[in-house]
Amino acid sequence: MSTRPATDPVLVLTVGASAGPLRVRPRHLVAALCVAAAIASVLLFALPSGGSSAPKHATAGASTYTAPGGAFSVRYPASWHATAAGAGAVAIQRADRSALVTVREGAPLKGSLSKLAKGLPSELRKRFPDFQPVSARAVQLSTGPALVYTFARTGKVETMVVAPAAKHSYTLIVVAKPGATRAAAEAGTIVRSLRAG
């Protein structure tokens, strides 16, 4: 992949038609799709503000991480903890290490999301030889429209989300083990909880 920093939105955007056929090995396919579906179900079907479809286990005893300077905040369940944090980024990991969510603040997006997304599949294939596309979709977060791209790699499923905001953009990356559907659903609630500063 290019030497652009991880916060560069071009690395995490997607247009569905350009992703190519799904070629995950059969024994990993069901597990990968279940994890992707768990994340998508939270991101796509959560109720608007004022309600929540998040399961109680994902919100009970939740903690809030607020970036220094208040650039963004996210909530995470008691079974997760912040493992690393910086001025504009945080990594939040599940206690059993079955899933990880990272959040990075970046510069405002330039141009349309679809324009930035065109090179994503080839860029990811260059970076990850075992890259296999799973799904692409648009979601609505508190920051506005966001783009989501999920792909499988050997032993893991990754979902990348770009959430543009007025003065910034936010890149969220979810990594989960195949079959870790509960962890993936909890990760989806963390993504859904994003609030811009």
Secondary structure, DSSP 8 states (H G I E B T S, - for coil): --S--TT-GGGT---GGGG------HHHHHHHHHHHHHHHHHHHH---TT---S-HHHHTT-EEEE-GGGSEEEEE-TTEEEEEE-SSEEEEEETTSSEEEEEEEE----S-HHHHHTTHHHHHHHH-TT-EEEEEEEEEETTEEEEEEEEEETTEEEEEEEEE-SS-EEEEEEEE-TT-HHHHHHHHHHHHT-EE-
